[in-house]
Amino acid sequence: MNQLTLTKEDEDDIKTWLEENSDPNQKNKDFMIDEDYRIELRAAIEQPNISENKKLLYATLIEENTRPGCHNIPKNFLKEIKEIIDATQTKKLTKYLENKKLEAEKKEIIPTLKNSDLKKEIIIELDKEIIGEKNLKRYLINFCAKKWVKNLSDHCGALINDKSSKGKSYCTTKIIDVFPDSKGLTKITPESLSYWHEGEKGFSYDGTILYFEDIRKNVLESETLKTFITDKTTCLITRNQEAIEINVKGKPVIIITSCNASFGEEMLNRLEICRLTKDAEQTNNILRYQLEKSMGRTEEINTSIIKKLQCLEIVQVHLELIEDDLLKIETQYNNEKGDNLRRDFPRFLDKIKANAALNQYRRPRKGEIVLAEKEDLVEAINIINTMYQETTSAKLTYNEERILETIKEWVVENPIKYSLEITELNPDDTKGWFTRSDIHAANPFVTFKVIGEYIDSLVTKGILKSVPLKLGDNKKPSFMYRLINEGLKKFKLTI
């Protein structure tokens, strides 16, 4: 059998990799590879379906005649050892060679980034496979770009929430796949999420994107996920009936899709909500795209955009160049947002930083610090304004908006159902009041208890006013509710 010939560059690369990945305790020991094992390796190299990276690894083991950790390998262990190589050594070698190749490509790509509008280029590519959804693309591109910001003010997650079969998962997956170091998770459990990468040397979640598709409630409520989207760095988990505190290294960008998951107030405060397009024409456009695709007339995303994004670094972003404009924006937030100012304004600042980080090769620097410009501010304003253009400034989940529409319809049909004297209110102020039972009877798409949870959330968000009452002999306080027009006011930023 002819042996695979390695170039000098191949040999140098893999020798370096072997040195970097060998056990330091075994470095001075000589481990000889059994001749039968070498014959098997040579045979493996000749297989037509073996990858080039495996060929390089097997050939290197033959040429070097040593491998840390393998001494006098019995033939009956050959299959098991090959599986170990496939699962660990080849994976590490592949990553090493990919990184070396990427470093060479970066030298050619980086100079071109000074004249590249990456957001525009990403959208051009996404338009090939996602019809419409302009606002979602714009929002998620910016949200994913937070992975390159070292000094984020807030670690909130993104919730893509809408009714079933609207295309949430499809659109989100296509968008995050463009970004390097992103991973979609579907059936992960709270336990596996807690132990994932635990003890892995040198691992950090910084610069990664985790996407939880149709997240389940137990994962949503897990301590590890809560740690990802707060400033906490440790979480308490149970292992073998013992409470253990584990360190979570780094902060991933968290994106969640969900239709019917029940989100408590605490979790909703840690998430930004983004909805899909309501345009009736959108469905027609999607059907036309599917028809064109079936005829082979559509394009695929060009992977060159991914290589460009792989050239970006995690950077600190400062906002000193746009300080005067930010003071005007701060005043608007203070006037409009009230109690939500401390939460929402830092998230707005992070959108500016994310856009600057995405365009880091086009921005001025002060040493290693990237300085955001007015273009980044304008992009953040546009994202905020489009996020809130179809709903209230409080941002609602799909089911909350569904409840709100039911309430509006009920109030129109029953303007003065209750003529009650309500403490602390004008005695004549009896219009528009309703109970949970009224809304559940009008639209019982979920249980009475869940309807109550949605109504409580609308109260918290300032959209409903609640007044406790005692009806009849019932000793348990009941509540009546009414819409607050101020809570329904649209929010828009200007400079």
N, C-alpha and C positions, 0 to 999 in steps of 0.2 A: 504494500500500500504506500502511496506517495504521502509524505508528510507535508502538512501545511507550512508554507514558507512565510515567516513573519518579516516585515520590513524592520529596519533599525528603529524607526519611530514607534512601531507597534511594540517592539521589545522594551524600549525605554518606558513607554507609557505603562505597560503592565508590570514591569519590575517595580516602578514607583508605586503602583497601586498595591502590589503584594507587600511592599515594605510598610506602607501606611496602614494596611489592614491585618498585618500579622500580629500574633499575640506577643507582647513585649517580653513575657516570661519565657518564651520558647525561642527567642531570636538566636541564641548562641548554641542551639542544639541542631543536630543534623538529622532530618527526617527523610528517609529514603522511600520512594514510591515503588511498590511491588511491581515486577515486570508484567504480571498478568493484568494488573490495573492499567499499565501503560498501553498494552495491546488493545484493551477495551477503549481507552481514550482515543487511540489512533483510529479505531473502527468508527467511533462516534463522530470524528471529524469528517469522515467520508460520507456520512448520511446526508442525502439531498435536502432534507427539511430542517437541518440544524441551523440555528441563527449564527450570524458572523461573530457575534459577541461570545457565544459558547465555543465556537471554533478557536477563537483567540485564547480563551481561558484554558481549554483542554490542551491546546498546543503549548501554551506556556508551562503548564504543569509537567508536560513531557520534557521540554527543553531544560527547564530549571532543575528537574529531578528532585525537587523538594516541595513540600507543602506543610506549613505549620499545623500541627495537630494530627497528622496522618503518618503513622509509623507501622511498617509491616502489615499492610491492609490485607486481611483475609479475603479470598475471592467471594465468599458467600455474603460479605458485607458490601460488595461492590454496588449493588442496586441502591441500597440505603444511602451510601455516600454520594452517589450521583444525584439523588433526590435532594440531599443537603446542599450540594453545589448549585443545583438549579434554583433552589429556594433562597439561598443567601449569597453565595459567592458571585454568581452570575448577575444577580440584582445589583450588588454593590459595584461590580465591574462595569455594568451597563451605565449606571449613574455616573461613575467616574469618567468614562469615555464620553458620555453625553456632555458633561460639564466642560471637558477639555475642548470638545468641538464647539460648544456654545461660546466659550471664551474667544476662540478664533473668529467666530461669526460676529461677536460683539464689536470687534475692532473695525469691522466693515460697516456695521449697522448704525452704531452710535453717532457718527458724524451726520448721517441722514436725518436723525431725529430732531436736529436743530431746526429743520424746516418742515417737520411733520405735525399735522394736527391729528393726534392719535384718536381723540374722541370721534372726529368726523370719519376717520378711516375705519374705526370699529363699527360705527353705524352703517357705513357703506357695505361692509361684509355681512353684518347681521341682517340687513334688508334682503339679502339673498335667500334667507331661510325663515325670517320672521316677518309676516305681513302686518304692516301698521304698528301699533303699540309704541308709538314715538315716545310717549312720556315714560313708559316702563323702561325702554332701552336707555333713555337719558338718565333716569334715576339709578338703575342698577349699574351702569358703567361707572357713575360717580361713586356709588356705594362700594363697589368692588375695588375702586382705586384707593380706598382707605387703607388697603393692605400695604401701601407704600408710604404711609404717614407714620412717623415715629412718635410724634407728640399729639396724638388725638386727645380731644377734650372729653369725649364720651365714647363708650364702647357699646352703644345700643345695637340691636340686631334689626334686620329688615324682615317684615312680614308681608308676603305677597298673598293677599287674601281676596278671594272672590268665589262665586258659585262654582259648583262642580262642572267639569268639562268645558271650562272657559279658555283653557290653554295655559294655565299658570305654570305647570311643571315643564311643559314643552319650551315656553319662552325663557323661563329662568335657566333651564339646563343649557340651552343654546348660548345664552349670554355668558354664564360663568365658564363655559368650556373654552372661551376665548382667552381667559385669564390663566396664567401659569399658577401651579400649586393650588388648584381648586379641586374639591372632592365632594361628590354627591353621596348622601347617606339616606338609605330608605328604611331598612329594617333594623337599625341599630337599637340596642337596649340601653337603659340608663347605666347598667353595670359595665357593658363593654365600652361605653363612652367614657366612663370614669377611669378604666384601666388602659385605655388606648394610649400608646406611646409612653406609658408609665415606665420609668427607669431606662428609657432609651437615651443613650449617651448623646449629648449635644443637640437633642431635639428641642425645638421651640415652635409654638403655634404662630409666632409673629410672621407676617407675610403670607399667611395661608387663608383660604376661603373654604368654609364648611357650609354645605347646602343640605338642609333637612327637608326632604320631600314628603309632603302630607304627614307632618310630624304627629306622633302620638302623644297623648296627654302625659303619660308617665315620663317620657323623654323631656317634654316641655317643662315639667316640674322638677326635673333632676337638678341636684346641686351643682353638677359639673357645667351644665348649660347655663345656669344662673351665673356661675363664675365667669364664663366666657363673655357675658354681656353686662358685667359690672366691673368695678375697679378692684374687686377681690382677686387674690392670687392663690388662695387655698380654698378647699372645700372639704366638708366632712362626709365620708361615705361609710357604709357598713360592709365589712368583709368578715365572713365566718362569725357572724353575730357579734362582731367587735367594731366599735366606732374608730375610724382611722382618718387622720387628716392628711390629704395629699396636696402637693404643690402642682399647680397648673402653670406650665412655663409658656409665657407668651399669650397673646390675644389674637385669636382668629377673627376674620370677618364672618359674621353669622347671618345666613339667609334662610328663611323658613317659608314654605308654602303650606297653606291650609284652607279648607273650606268650612268645616263645621266644628273645629276644635274650639273648646270653651276657654277663653283667655281671661284670667282674673285681672283685677286692676293692677296688681304688682307687676305681672308680666307685660301687660300692655304698656306700662310706663317705661319698659325697657326695649320696646320695639317701635320702629317707624312703620306705618302702614302704607302700602302702595297698592292701588287697584288697577285692574285692566280697563281697556277702553270700552265705553258703553255704546259707541257709535254703531247704529244698526247696519251701516254699510260694511262694517268690519267683517261680518260673517260672509257676505257675498265675495269680498276680496279674498278671504281664506279659501273658499270653495274654488275660486278661479285659480289660485295658486296650486291647490291640490291637483286640479285638472292639468295645469301646465307641467307640473312635476311628473305626473304619470306619463306624459308624452316626451319626457326627457328634455324639456326646454328651460329648466331652472339651473342655476349655478350653485356650486358649493363654496363654503367659506374658504378663502385663501389663507393658508397657514402662515404666510409671511407676517401677518399682523401679530400672531402669537410670538414669533421670534423677536419682533420689535418690543413687545411687552416684557419679554424675558430680559431685556437689557436694562430695565428700570431698577433702581435701587430704593431701599427703604431710607427715607430722608426726613430731616426736621424741616418744617415749613413755618415761616414767620409771616405775620400780616402787617408789618409796620408801614409798608408802602401804601396801604389803603386805609390807614387809620381814620382819616377824616370821614370817609364814606361809611365806615363801620360805626362811627358814633351816631350817624343819622339812622342807620339800621337798628342800632340798639334802642334808640328812642321809640321807633315803630314797634319793636317787640315789647317794650315796656308798656306802651299804650294799649296794645292789642291783646297781648298774651296773658298779662296779669300773673296768676299763680304758676303758669307753665313756663314762665320766662327762664328760670334756672335750668330747666330741662331742655327747652327747644332752642335757645340761643346758642349754647355750645355746639349743638348738632349742626346748626347753620354754619358756624365757623369751621367745623370739620369738613363740610361740603366744599368750602373755599380751599382748604388745605388739600383735599383729595384731588381737585382739579389741577392745582399747582403741581402736585406730585406726579400726576399723569403727564404733565407737560414740563417735567423737571429739566429737560435739556433745552427748553425754550425760555426758561425763566432766569432772571438775574440771581446771583448768589452772593452771600456774605460768608466767605470761607466755605464751609460745607453746608451751610444753611440755605435752603431754597426760599426765595422771596416771592410771595404771591402778588399778582398784579390785578388790575381792575377787571380784566377778562375773566379771571377766576371768580371774582365777586359777582359779576353779571351772570355767570353760569349757575352759581349757587342760588341766586335770586330767581332765575327762570325755573329751576327745579322745584323750589319751594312753591312758587306761584302755580305751576302746573299740578303739583301734588294736591293743592287745595281748591282747584278750580271747580271740581264737581261735587264737593261735599263741604262740610263745615271746617272751621279752623281747628276743631278738636280731633279730626280724622277718625273715621268710624270703620269698624270691621263690616264685612258684607251683611252679616246677620243684624248688627246694630242699625245699619242703614235700612234694612228691611223692616225692623221694628219701628223706626222713625217714620217711614212712609205710612205704615199702618196707623200710627198715632195721628198723623196729619189728616188722613182720610176719616178717621173716627171722629175727630174734633169737628170737622166740617159737617158731618152728618148728625152729630149730637152736641151742638154748641152749649146748651144749658141743660144737661141731664141732672146735675146735682145742684140743688139750691140750699147750700149749707153755710152757716155762719162759721167762718174759719178764723181762729185766733191769729192776731197779728196781721190780718188782711182787711181790706175794705169790705164791709158787709155786702156791698153790691158787686163785689168782685167774684162772680160765680161762673164766669164763662170759661169753657175749655178744660175743665177738670175731669180726670178719669182715674180709674183704678187698674191694677194689674189684671183683674178678672175681665174688665172690658176689652183690653187689648188681646188677651189670650183667646177670648171668645171670637174676636174679629179675625184673628189669624193664628190658629193653633198649630203652627208648623213645628214647634218644639214644646216641651213640657211647661207647665205653669211655673215650676221652679226656675227653669232656664230663662223664661220670659222675664221673671223678676230680676235675674242677674243682669240681663241686657238693659233693663230699665234703670237699675242701680248704676250701671256704668254710664248711662246717658245723664244721670243726675251728677255723677262725679265730674263729667266733662262739661258741665254747665249748660246742658241743652234742655234739661228738665228741672223744674222746681218740685220739691216734695214737701208735704205737710202731714205730720202724724195725726191720726184721728182715732177715736174709739167708736166703733159702729155697734149700736145695740148693746147687748150684754157681754159681748166678746171682750175679755180682759186683755187680750193680746193687741198691741197697737197695730192699726192698719194705716196705709198711706194713700194719699191722693196726689196726683201729679198734674203738672201743666207745662206746656212748652214755654221756653223763654226765648223770645226773639233774638236777644243779644247773643245767645249761645249758637244761633244759626247763621251768624254773620260770617261772610267769606273773608279770608285773610289774604292780603296782597302786599308785597313789599315793593318799594320804589326807591330810586336814588336820583 
